[in-house]
Amino acid sequence: MPAVSEEQDQPQIAPPEPAVAEAMAAEAEPATEAEPVALPEAPAEPTDDPDDHRFECRSCGFVYDPGEGIKKLAIEAGTPFSALDPASFRCPVCRSGTKAFKDIGPRNKPSGFEENLGYGLGVNQLTPGQKNVLIFGGFALAIAFFLSLYSLR
């Protein structure tokens, strides 16, 4: 039986084209110069000041917003809930005391649980005001499209 060399058993591979060979060589070479890589800066966390938080009455749903105050009770805008007198302050709707109020966070905070904010195609990260614009803007657009159907003949 004739002796078969190892070179004959392996298939013949054509050498790569020069452009491909250069690209393969560039990938194989380790980077000699370390280029400084700019890391993206983390967004600055807004300071969570409890004086800016809104408080909701658990009895009736009234929301005390320190940015608005309560004109009916002569509480000026910018007065935090902690500065209100617990003995004399009452809910303007149901007359409940300050112990009936719970902290619902700042005005521009997205509503919902923190762990759920990544779901919902980004809609969960919208503030309640942005959600209202999205919903009612969609309604207005749908009504405009519906009314435009009357112009067709």
LINLIN-V15106 format. One record per run of one state. SS is the DSSP state (H for helix, E for strand, L for the rest). FROM is the first residue (numbers start at 1). LEN is the number of residues. Records with the same first field share a line. If there is no record, write none. Layout:
SS = FROM-LEN ; FROM-LEN
//
This chain:
L = 1-5 ; 10-8 ; 29-21 ; 53-1 ; 58-5 ; 65-5 ; 71-4 ; 76-5 ; 84-14 ; 106-8 ; 117-6 ; 126-2 ; 152-2
H = 6-4 ; 18-11 ; 50-3 ; 81-3 ; 98-3 ; 114-3 ; 123-3 ; 128-24
E = 54-4 ; 63-2 ; 70-1 ; 75-1 ; 101-5
//
